[in-house]
Amino acid sequence: REAIEKLINLANLTTEWEETKMPNEKVKKETPQIVETVEAKVQFNDVDFTELVVKAHSNVDKTAYFKERGLSDDIIHQYKLGYVTEGFNFVIENHSDINEKPSDKFNYYKCILPVWDAEGKCSYFISRIEKNDGIDSVTKTHNLSGRTIELLNERYLMDGISREVIFIVEGYFDALSIEDIGYPAIALNGVNNVNRLKKLIEMHQEQLEATYFIIIPDNDTAGEQLIKNINKTNIEYDVLELPDGYKDANEYFVADKEAFTLFIRKGVDRLLNAKRGDFLLNYLDDFYSMIEDNEFLPISTGMERFDTILGGGFFPGLYVLGGPTS
């Protein structure tokens, strides 16, 4: 708009002009300006579990559970996933801010899943049983009593960094599966935490102005409830549905990482192309990636400058050379 108005002024024109929206252009919903009232603010946990989870992370080699969930060493160490052989009772005994009493059932919660803020501090974590424990009498995960449930990677909404896309999923391992292939993802840690997501987005609208949210719901009733809950908010989003046969993103990731990676990349490309318009420019990143991943070495033409123009030489495929006559 500013460029067109400047051009009109330079041309000394006074004709009124009307802005026309491009097809598929993102249209903002008309929402009232958000005023940060007490109700709009989000509660954060004023406690530091960093030292505790780092200690638990030092034992991560004592479990194969995270590898069984398909996670790479890089992700395991980046998020400092932890393990304590004594279970959650170890946490109770080693941190004064845990407001819970020891229990036999807590012995099963050996996996520690930290939630990190933008400053690298852990003020919340989830404990989880190992899959091979086979315990039916307790829930799979345990949330800290008396503490606000924080979203995994909610820091993406408030760290001042603009991101083109952010995935929204329900589970911790679903988010890490997406992170493992290079895309930012937030885990709600339960479908009932959509309201926290809504408030955080409202409070940081300026940073998120150019961000597209992609939701991957689970293939179950919880996934249906997630969509119902988010439809009650003013969050703009797109849905990427999992193929039949997979309950959640992590299950697909574990079953076929290559297919899951392609599924995510194609979903992102399809969304962004629809938002931007279907222009050749939108395909350049994929084209460069294809060239970089090409298993064939180029065949030199014998002319160094010509090789440079061709990106190293001839690659398998059809080439058409054209030029003026003679």
N, C-alpha and C positions, 0 to 999 in steps of 0.2 A: 504494500500500500504506500509506504513512504517513498519508494523508488518511483512509482507511477506519479505521485503527487509532485515530486521534484521535477520529473520530466515535463509535466504539464506546466509548471511554473517557468521552467527554462524556455519553453516554447511560447510563453505568453498567451496561453489558452485559458479561457474561463469556463469552458464547457464542463458541466457536471458529469461525473462518471459513476458507474455503478459496479461494485466489485462482484464478480461472478465466481462462485465456488467451483473448484475442480471436482470432477466425479470422484467419489470415494474419499474425498477430503474429510479429515477428522472434524466433526462438528461438535463444538462444546455445548454442554447443557447449560442453560441459563440457571445459575445457582446464586443465591444471595451471598454477599460477602461474609466470610467467616469471621466472627469476632470471638476471640479466645476467652470464653467464660470459664468458670470453675467446672461446669459440666463438660465442656469441650476438651479440657486438658486430659492428658493420658497419665496414668499413674505408673511410675517406674520404681523398681526395687532399690532401696538405698542400702545395699549390702554388697560385699565383694567376696565372691567365691573363687577368684582367679587362682590363688595359691593352691586351693583344694583340688580344682579340676586339673591343674598342671601336674600335681602329684599323681592323680589318677591316670593321667595320660602317660606317665612314665611306665605304667604297667600294661600298656595297650598290646604289647607283644604276647601277653599271656592269654589272649583270646583270639579266635579266628572269626568271631562273629561279624565284625565290620567288613572283613574280606568276603564273607559269605553274602553280605548285602551288596557286593559288587564294587565297593568303594576302593579307590586307588590310595596308595600310600600318601600321595600329595594331599588329598582331601582329608584323610585321617589325621595327618599332622597339622594341616592348616586349621582345622576346627578343634584340634586337641581332644579328640574323642578319647574317653578314658575307661578304665576298668579297675574295679576293686574286688578282690576275691571274697572279702567279708560282706559285700553287699552294701545297701544303704545304711545299715547300722554303723559302718565305718564313717560315713558322712556325719551321722548324728554325733558320734564320739569325737570327731575332729573339727567341728565348726560350731561355735557358740550361737550362731544365728539360725540354726536349724531348730524350729519349734516343734519337734516331734519326739516321741519316746521310742526306744528300741522295741523291735517286734520280730518274731520268728519269720514272718512273711517278708520282712525287709532283707533277709539274707539272699533272696533271689534277685534283687535289683542290683546287679553287678556292673552294668554298662552305664556310663555317665555321658550325657549328651549336652554339652555346654551351649549357651546362647551368648554371643559376644556383641558388645556395643561398638560404636565407631572409634572409641578410644582404646579398644583392646582390653576392656574389663568385662569379666563375667559376673553378672548380677542375677543370673537365673540359669538353671539347668534342669534337665529331665533325667530321671533314672529309669532303666529298662531291664527287663529280664532277658536272658539269653534264649534264643530260639530252642536250643537243644536241652533246656531245662525241662520242658514238657510239663509245666505247671499250669493246671486249669483253675486252681482255687484263687489265683490273684490276677489282677489286670496286668496287661503287658507293660504299661508305663505308669510311672508315679510322678505326680506334680507336687511341688513343694507346698506344704501346708502353710497357710497364712501369707503366702506371697502371690503377687500378681503374675499371671501367666504371660510371659513375653513371647513374641513371635520370633522365630529364627530368621535372622537377617533383616529385622525391621530397621536396622541401621541404614539400609539402602534407601529408606524413605526420608532420611534426615541428615545425611552426611555431606550434603552440598554438591554431590556428583550427579549430573544428569545422565540417565540411562535410557536407551531407546526402547528396550523391552524389559519387563520384570515378570517372571512367572510366579503365580500364586498357587500353592498346593496345600493339602491338608497336613501331610505327615513330614516329620523331620528327615527321614531317609529319602522320601520323594524329592525334597528340595536338594539334598546333597547329590542325588543322581543327576539332576539337571546341572548343578554346579560343577560336577565332575567332567562334563563335556563342554564347559566354558560359558554357560549362561547364568545370569543372576536369578536367584529364586528365593522366595519367602515361604516359610512353612507356618501355617496358622496354629499348629499344635492343637487342633480341634476345631470343628466347624462352627462352634459357638463363639469363636474369638473374632468373628468378622467385624464386630463393632469397634474393636481396638484398631483394626486395619483402617476402617472408615475414618476414625478420628485422626489417626496419624497422617493419612492422605490429605485430609482437610487442613491440618495444621501446617503442611509443607507443600501446598499447591504450586508455589512458584518453582520449586526444584523439579516437580513432577509434571510440569506443563507439557513437555514433549515425550513423556513416557507412556507406552502402551502396556496394559496389564493383560497377561494371558493366563487364564485359569485352566488347570488340568484337574477336573474332578475325578474322584475315585469312581469305579464302576460298581457302585452299591448305593444303598439308601443314604449313607452319609454324604456321598457325592451329590445326590439329588438335594439334600438339605443344604449343602454348601451353596448351590446355585440359588435356592430359595432365599437363603439369608442375605446373600450379596445383592439380590434383586430388590431387597428392601432398602438398599442404600442408593446413593447417587454415583457410585463408582462405575466408570466406563471400563468395559472389559470385553475381551473376546475369549471364546472357549475352544480349546484343543482337546478333542475327545480321543481317549485311548482306544486302540483296536479291541475288538471282542476277544475275550480269553485272558485279559490282564486286569487284575483288581485295581492296581495302582501303578504309578510311574516307576517305583522302585522294582516292582515285580517284572515289568517289561524290561527295565534296565538290566536286571540280573539275567533274564532269559536270553536276551540278544542285545548286547550293548551297541553293536554296529547298526542294527535296525532302529534301535531307540534313538541313537544320535541322528540318523537320517530323518526320522519322524519329527524330532524337535526342530532341526534345521529347516526342513521343508515347511513346517508349520509357521516358523518365524518369517521365512521368505514370503510365504503366501499372504500373511497378514500385512507385512510391511509394503509389499507391492500393491495390495489393495488400498492401503492408506495413502501411499505416495502417488499412485498412478502407475500403470504398467509401462515403464520406460526402460530402455536398454541399459541406462546408467545403473539401475537397481540390480542388475545381474553381474556387474563387474567383480564384486568381491567373490562370488561363487566361481567366476571364470578364472580369476587369479589363483584361487584355492585349488581348482582342478589342474592348472598348470603346475603348481608347486607339488601337488601330490602325484603327478604323472610318473609312473614307474619307468618310463622309457627315457633314455638319454637322447638329446638332440643329435642329429647328424650334421656335421659341419659342412658348409657350402664351399669351404676353402677361401672364403673372402671374409675377413674379420669384421669389417663394418656391416656387411650384409647379415652375418650371424647375429650381431648385436641387435639389428632391427628385428630379426626373427625371434628374439628372446633366447638366443643360444644356438640356433640352427633349425633344421627341419625336424618337426615332430610327426609321428604317424598321422596321416589324414590327407585330405585333398587341398592342394594349393593352386590358386589361379593367379598368374602373373599378367598384369596389364600395363600398357604404356602407349605413348603416342606412336603413330606410324613411322616406319623407318628408324 
